Amino acid sequence: MMEYVSTRGNAPQMCFSQAVTCGLARDGGLLVPDHIPDLSDQLAALRKLPFLDLAYAIMRPYVDLPDRELTRLLRLSYGTFRDPHITPLVPVGDVHVLELFHGPTLAFKDVALQFLGNLFSSLLASSGDVLNIVAATSGDTGSAAIYGVRGKPGMQIFVMHPKGRTSRVQKLQMTTVLDDNVHNIAVDGTFDDCQHLVKSLFQDLAFRDQFHLGSVNSINWARVLAQITYFAYASLRLTDSERAARVRFSVPTGNFGDVFAGYVAARMGFPIAKLIVATNENDILTRFFQTGTYAATEVVSTMSPSMDIQVASNFERYLYYCLDCDGGQVMQSMQTFAKQRSITLPHCFPAGEEPLLDAGAADREATLATIRDTYQSTGYLLDPHTAVGYHVAQSWLHPDEPMVCLATAHPAKFPEAIREALGQDLAHHPVLDDLRDQPERCMDLAVDVDALKKLVARESARFFA
Ligand SMILES: *Cc1c(COP(=O)(O)O)cnc(C)c1O
């Protein structure tokens, strides 16, 4: 049976169900499985499987649910997707675009959060517990989490977004959900402030226990787990159809959750030659993979707001594996970083050999030019996040290794960027058009942990009365 341990090595180990409901480890670290299963001798059989069966094979060793319950959750979660292949691959120019936006909110986060919502339901139904989910969002996590848990019994969700820093559509996708168990909160600060508020709540262990806090941010292991599926799916499909030994991925990156799932997929033995971390002007990760120094600067607002993140929470999981699973060293590194806002990590930066991870950035000009050029030469419309990945991918093309660019959002979620790139309103989706003129509900909050605690306490007393 798989056990889960803290990246900081100073918390009791726990089973999958506990790891999913508690989110963050009690020593402030992130939960990781105690080993990564190797499926490399099963690739021929796995290659033949449709998405759901492949997802089952990947998740089975990590999850402590009965076989039939896992199957049921996967069917339920991916039954809401609008494409029969769930995450289809579409050739666009030299690159294979992996469309991850066919879920209810049109962003890749649905792949993980549809599953996580159903997983919470299943776990709460058998334990009889309740859950107050607290989440920070830079735009897309919020709506995907809300659609994952809306109307489900035994849980309510508090979603904080940085006021005025998400796109108009992103905000509407959250605030038009009026279910009783959904609370939208506009925080007067940046996404990092929102994320910090969530962390502070979790660090107050007494509060965390009293109010049964749960997390849907990408610190939750179940999200990483659900995202391993499409790295595996695309790498198996393309090594087959393109007769290649391995494939490359360009991954539009913010919190490092998605690319970390790719890292685990590679460690599980899926045919992945390279994972390219693609960032916008918030390029702490690109600078890290180029220099070995992880140094935070101020967050700037860009046209790909879901990647406007400096301190990438999932980076700690990668650090843990680079430091040979030595929790004490991870703890020390994270403490040094917290004090100095900068740290040099030679272990994570293998010189000489061809590294699995690499990185590149695209600024505003490059993003706009990529949307424009790609549309003009292929007729395919990239959203600004995918455009960052698509731009960076061009520097890493390899004749023997097909390149996959993850398409993390449908372009209609970012109509302002499309209009700016092309001078026309080309990006539409009926789901989003329907949001206009619907009633909204949202409250304001300062960057104030105590105010947030009061709010959670009040609503919890009311909701679970
Ligand atoms: C969340 C998000 C990202 C970044 O994903 P991480 O897992 O945070 O690295 C990229 N693009 C879009 C559209 C997103 O919603």
The ligand as an SDF file (V2000), in Angstrom:
LIG
                    3D

 15 15  0  0  0  0  0  0  0  0999 V2000
   -3.0410   27.1220  -14.0380 C   0  0  0  0  0  0  0  0  0  0  0  0
   -2.7420   27.4230  -15.4610 C   0  0  0  0  0  0  0  0  0  0  0  0
   -1.4210   27.3300  -15.9370 C   0  0  0  0  0  0  0  0  0  0  0  0
   -0.2380   27.0020  -15.0480 C   0  0  0  0  0  0  0  0  0  0  0  0
   -0.3050   25.7030  -14.5260 O   0  0  0  0  0  0  0  0  0  0  0  0
    0.5900   25.3220  -13.2310 P   0  0  0  0  0  0  0  0  0  0  0  0
    0.1860   23.9400  -12.8700 O   0  0  0  0  0  0  0  0  0  0  0  0
    0.2000   26.3330  -12.1850 O   0  0  0  0  0  0  0  0  0  0  0  0
    2.0080   25.4370  -13.6330 O   0  0  0  0  0  0  0  0  0  0  0  0
   -1.2230   27.5790  -17.2780 C   0  0  0  0  0  0  0  0  0  0  0  0
   -2.2370   27.9100  -18.1050 N   0  0  0  0  0  0  0  0  0  0  0  0
   -3.4980   28.0140  -17.6800 C   0  0  0  0  0  0  0  0  0  0  0  0
   -4.5770   28.4150  -18.6420 C   0  0  0  0  0  0  0  0  0  0  0  0
   -3.8030   27.7680  -16.3490 C   0  0  0  0  0  0  0  0  0  0  0  0
   -5.0700   27.8600  -15.9210 O   0  0  0  0  0  0  0  0  0  0  0  0
  1  2  1  0
  2  3  1  0
  2 14  2  0
  3  4  1  0
  3 10  2  0
  4  5  1  0
  5  6  1  0
  6  7  2  0
  6  8  1  0
  6  9  1  0
 10 11  1  0
 11 12  2  0
 12 13  1  0
 12 14  1  0
 14 15  1  0
M  END
$$$$
